[in-house]
Amino acid sequence: MKKSVFLGALTVAGLAAGAAAAGTLDDVKARGTLNCGVSTGLAGFSTPDANGEWQGFDVAVCRAVAAAVLDDPMAVEFVPTTGQTRFTALASGEIDLLARNTTWTFSRDNDLKFEFVGVNYYDGQGFIAPRELGVSSAKDLDGATVCIQTGTTTELNLADFFRSNNISYEPVPIETNAEAQQQYLAGACDVYTTDASGLAATRATFENPGDHVLLPEIISKEPLGPLVRHGDNEWGDIARWTLNALIAAEELGITSANIEELSAGTDNPEINRLLGTEGELGAMIGLDSDWAKRAIMAGGNYGELFEKNIGESTPIGLARGLNAQWTDGGLIYAPPFR
């Protein structure tokens, strides 16, 4: 979920340069599967169900790309990664795409040589605390013990917040969200801090979610999105425009229920271009004309995926907020398909 700034940047960059030298699109087609890096388990975003099948909002991005490229949303090999291992997995070529609630930052884009292809969730770092602790603000946490994932800039954000508010804390280092949940519930730390969406997802898995509160402070900007390696622009374009296709579909009113009807042709030129009945957009990124249609059909448009996996009717219970379409006052916006 986070921002590892302690990896050997030169090592990661070197791995990325080598892995990107071979065309990722050709590799994926030859292999017949997309290798997609996900979390080790975060409810609503990426986690295996009772049958071992990966589900979630981030998982849906992987399946949409697989549908666009391989005509099969199930042709995905999911690779669980931690905050410490995710960037090495991508740089080395072990995975083709990282879709693991990872924050877009300057150093990751430039120093680690990755290419973020967009934002699929606008987030911010927050805190969760037991209701019985009796705190209503993170500013009341002077002297608290705080569970925090290691090797992340969450640590830096936390240090900045406590320093600027002239209060102290004791970090309790953990590596995965599962470990954080275990330690937090066992009382090893007073509070847990990570992205607010991750806190909501974690709380939803508790036996008594109402016994825990999300404190009101959001102490950072966390634009989360999928990423690929620098150096393979064609593959980056495919991942970027697949995400954009899901976003544009919601804005244009294309849903899993009406896509077949609309793909026969409409009076809206942009719908026609997106669904491949006009123009040659697919050919421009090395795919056929139905690539976007398949991506959308894999699970639905952006809004459908949000509501199914993390929306207000799910145990995660997230409102659209900043993740509403730009036409509804949010930040979600896809460039034109033309």
Salt bridges, closest charged atoms under 4 A:
ASP71 OD1 - ARG294 NE 3.65
ASP96 OD2 - ARG31 NH1 2.77
ASP109 OD1 - HIS230 NE2 3.60
GLU115 OE2 - ARG240 NH2 2.44
ASP195 OD1 - LYS2 NZ 2.06
ASP195 OD1 - LYS3 NZ 3.99
GLU222 OE1 - LYS2 NZ 3.96
GLU222 OE1 - LYS3 NZ 2.43
ASP237 OD1 - ARG240 NH1 2.91
GLU250 OE2 - ARG320 NH1 2.99
GLU260 OE1 - LYS293 NZ 3.20
ASP288 OD2 - ARG294 NH1 3.05
